[in-house]
Amino acid sequence: MPALFIGHGSPMNTLETNQYTEVWQTLGRDIPRPKAILCVSAHWFIGSTAVTAMPAPRTIHDFYGFPQALFDYQYPAAGAPQLASRVAELIKPDWTGLDRDQWGLDHGTWSVLAHMFPDADIPVVQLSINSMQPLEYHLRIGCALAPLREEGVLILGSGNVVHNLRLLQPDKLGSGEGWAVSFDQAVIDQMAADPGGLGQVASHPGFSRAVPTPDHFLPLAYIAGIAAEGEGTAGAFLQTYTLGSLSMTCFAVGMTPS
């Protein structure tokens, strides 16, 4: 199976047809059908490493101020408790909690899967992002999870390379500020040349504005770790920007999206 990082942007992409969602739909048709999906979402950013292990994860609406239709949306995919246990085994000796009743699927996961696999007929598991650990930890976990690709599991990171909500500019709907484009390009170059060295982009002058908090950037570290363990490179696609300070750039390992 390939491994993917998707720049997910606004939750409203769930309900919309646009340049992003059309690419996600094409991805869902192009890749082999997964046995299950493991998603690392920016929106499960907690002080520990945990994996959803319930048979029927709930749809979490982790936002406010959006239309009722978005709150009404459900993504009723089954869970995969056996996959959750497998994830915990692969991550050892680092500890991973099996979450049987707390979390579920948040919009970082279902806003993308709503287009990739709209029938919600593939089991989905989420892995939390441990906020207490440095980037190198997340790269290492990505490496550890790489064998799942041979087991038919699609590993999906969902976040945004550039994600600064305080600097959003409504008049720049289809473009990015120079610093945002420059940092995004630096990440693209790093992922193509040496994904295991992703931490080097912290020295870029645009880093602090592009990554004011690590939650949306760290899902990429898992895909970088997988790339470093396998093909040694991750190719960028859908390199676009919006509202000045968001990049919607996506990456793929093991495939070239059409």
Protein Blocks (a to p, Z undefined) as FASTA:
>chain_A
ZZddddebjaklmmpccfklmmmmmmmmmpccdfbdcdddfklccfbdcddfbfbdcddd
dbehiafklmmpccfbdcdfklmmmmmmmmpmbdcdddfklnmcdfklmmmmmmmmmnop
accddddddfkbcfklmmmmmmmmmmmmmnopacdddddfbacfklgcfklmmbccfklm
mmmmmmmmmmmmommlmmmmmmpmklmmmmmbfklmmmmmmmmmmmmmmnopacdehiac
eehiacfbdcdehiacZZ
